[in-house]
Structures are given as C-alpha cells and as structure tokens.
Amino acid sequence: MGGRPSWSIRVARTTLVLSALAVLVWLLVLPLLAIVAEAFQQGVAFYLDAIRQPDTIAAVRLTLIVAAIAVPLNLVFGLAAAWSMTHFEFRGKALLGALIDLPFSISPVIAGMMLILVYGKDGWLGSWLEPHGVQVIFALPGLVLATVLVTLPFVARELMPLMQAQGSEQEEAALTLGASGWQIFFRVTLPRVRWALLYGVLLCNARAMGEFGAVYVVSGHLRGITNTLPLQVDQLYQENFSAAFAVASLLALLTVLTLGIKRLVEWRHGDDLNR
C-alpha cells in the first residue's frame, strides 16, 4: 500500500489525463483562441472601436447590473436552502431538493417562457402589475428574474455537501452556551462555509454573465436598453461579423477572469472546500 503504482496503472493514468486534455483543447481552448484571433483580425483600432460602441457599453453595464442583483439574491437563497436541507428534517424535503435542481435540467428558453406566462402583459401576475406601473417582461426586473432562475442551484448545491459533512454539533454547542441565532450564523456557520460560499458565488456569477436563452426570451431584444452582452453578440453576429467576435472576446474575458478567481480559491483553500 502506498508503493509506486504499477506500469499498467501509470499508463492508464497518463492515457486518461492526456485524453481529458485533448478533449478540453479541442472543445474549449481552440475555440477560445479562434474567438480572440477573429476579434483582432481587423486590427486593434477596429477592436477598440467595436467595444466602445454605445450599445456595447450599455450591454456591458446591463450585464454587470443584472449579475450584481441576481448573485446576492442567489447567495441568500443558497444559504437558506442549504441550511434548511442539512439541518432540519421535514415533510417535502425531497421535493425541495428536486426543485432546487430543476433549473439544471430545464431549458433556459422554457424558463424564459414560464416567466412570460406569469409576468407578461397578459400573464397571471403581469396583467395586474403592468396597470400599476410595474413592468417585468422586456425590462430589468425580467432580466434579473430570468438570471436568478437559471442560476438558482449554484450556491445551494455548493454548500449542501459541505454543511452535510460538517454536521451541526458546533451550532448546537453554541446554542447551549446561549448564543443567538445571528451569533451562531455569523460566528460559527459562516466562517466554516465561507470558501465554499465564495466558490458557489463565483460559479453563479460566471453563469449569470453568460446567460442567453432565458434572458433572450424576456428581453425583447431592445438594443441599448435590454440587451445584455450575450444578446449584443447575437445581434452583432447577424450584422457585423468581426465586431461580434470583438464583443464576444470581451464576454469571454469576463468569464475567464471569474473562473480564474475560482481556480485561485480552489488552489488556496482546497482543504477548506473539501472539509
């Protein structure tokens, strides 16, 4: 036990690692490099001009605003859902778990259509909201709702395995010592899950900035008003091929930066994430 792996195991390990790397290069690295190459094909001046267009700047601003609202909402939901699922036994727990996972399996386009049915002009709630001056669909609230919906499981599913493994002994000990609920949360629970929470938030943010399907359905494609970066790329792709890739490279850069921070968290705090 613990000796040097046999030759056959080393060959199998090397083959699997190289196979995984080949697939990633083929499916991910090469397409990303192709986007960057296409973005700069007409020169740096054209690239800078493309990403400085008012509609593109508005799309960047809207993407960041939507993510800045959606991610904290999912953080709160994820903490509450993970806490409930791992610290309490109640009827319907399995159903709650299934509902948390539902956005993983449902098409984002279907998610957008669901929001249209509920919050659209003739929807169940929209028919009452719009006469009262609250427009959800084809406006910022609809974009936020669609983004929250498709990113709903990311924080919760990152926290639940960790909270399950840690148990609730320390929280119960703090409770017997007279700590309040908020004191237990901020001084016991949160420090133990902080890196997993940050990991989930980063994943959620990357998905929120790149969301296309659900946002496409509820946005109305109003350039400069409801177009997020993915929608701006889609419209430019039909009109100005090179400009579309310039903006796409900007979106890819934002996502890669987020995932780079995620990888840094894994590297620096991998032990905390696995406890």
Disulfide bonds with the S-S distance in Angstrom:
none
